[in-house]
Amino acid sequence: MEDNAFANRLKKAMSINGITQTELANKSNIDKSLISNYLSGNYKAKQDKLTKLANVLNVSEPWLMGFDVPISEELKEKEKEFDELELLFDKAKPHLSDDDKETMKFLMQKTINNYEKSKKENKGDD
């Protein structure tokens, strides 16, 4: 398990869920500055905070800690879609800045999340 596994997994879970640091802080009742420290790799979450983060992000705690276990049953499909989006950038990556890549990933993930949200809302109309 790599040193920054927790920070990397936290970033990935946030991206998959289309959630910002502020939203995560509000939903988990964890101070935003602490979440920022988690994301930068300065700290790893203690058990009580890890549980809150995993619940809000709908991922398993061991996965969030960096262990080689499934992310969660519900997010497996979203993770697959996320990985497929990354493949789209393979040819363009050498020509894009890191900010460009992150912006593009964010926009595409937001589009997927909005589409899924509208599907759920329309399903409720049936």
TAGI-V745398 format. One record per backbone hydrogen bond with DSSP energy under -1.0 kcal/mol. NH is the residue of the N-H (numbers start at 1). CO is the residue of the C=O. E is the energy in kcal/mol with one decimal. If there is no record, write none. Layout:
NH,CO,E + NH,CO,E
This chain:
5,2,-1.4 + 8,4,-2.8 + 9,5,-2.8 + 10,6,-2.6 + 11,7,-2.3 + 12,8,-2.4 + 13,9,-2.9 + 14,10,-2.2 + 15,11,-2.4 + 16,12,-2.9 + 17,13,-2.0 + 19,14,-2.4 + 24,20,-2.6 + 25,21,-2.7 + 26,22,-2.5 + 27,23,-2.8 + 28,24,-2.1 + 29,25,-1.2 + 30,25,-1.3 + 35,31,-1.9 + 36,32,-2.3 + 37,33,-1.8 + 38,34,-2.1 + 39,35,-2.6 + 40,36,-1.8 + 41,38,-1.1 + 42,37,-1.9 + 43,37,-1.2 + 50,46,-2.9 + 51,47,-2.4 + 52,48,-1.6 + 53,49,-2.8 + 54,50,-2.7 + 55,51,-2.3 + 56,52,-2.4 + 57,53,-2.6 + 59,54,-2.0 + 60,71,-2.8 + 64,60,-2.3 + 65,61,-2.0 + 66,63,-1.3 + 67,62,-2.4 + 69,67,-2.0 + 76,72,-1.0 + 79,75,-3.1 + 80,76,-2.0 + 81,77,-2.2 + 82,78,-2.5 + 83,79,-2.7 + 84,80,-2.1 + 85,81,-2.0 + 86,82,-1.8 + 87,83,-1.4 + 88,84,-1.0 + 89,86,-1.1 + 90,87,-1.1 + 93,89,-2.4 + 95,92,-2.0 + 96,93,-1.4 + 101,97,-2.4 + 102,98,-2.5 + 103,99,-2.6 + 104,100,-2.6 + 105,101,-2.6 + 106,102,-2.7 + 107,103,-2.6 + 108,104,-2.4 + 109,105,-2.7 + 110,106,-2.6 + 111,107,-2.0 + 112,108,-2.1 + 113,109,-2.7 + 114,110,-2.5 + 115,111,-2.3 + 116,112,-2.7 + 117,113,-2.4 + 118,114,-2.4 + 119,115,-2.1 + 120,116,-2.2 + 121,117,-2.3 + 122,118,-2.5 + 123,119,-2.0 + 124,120,-1.5
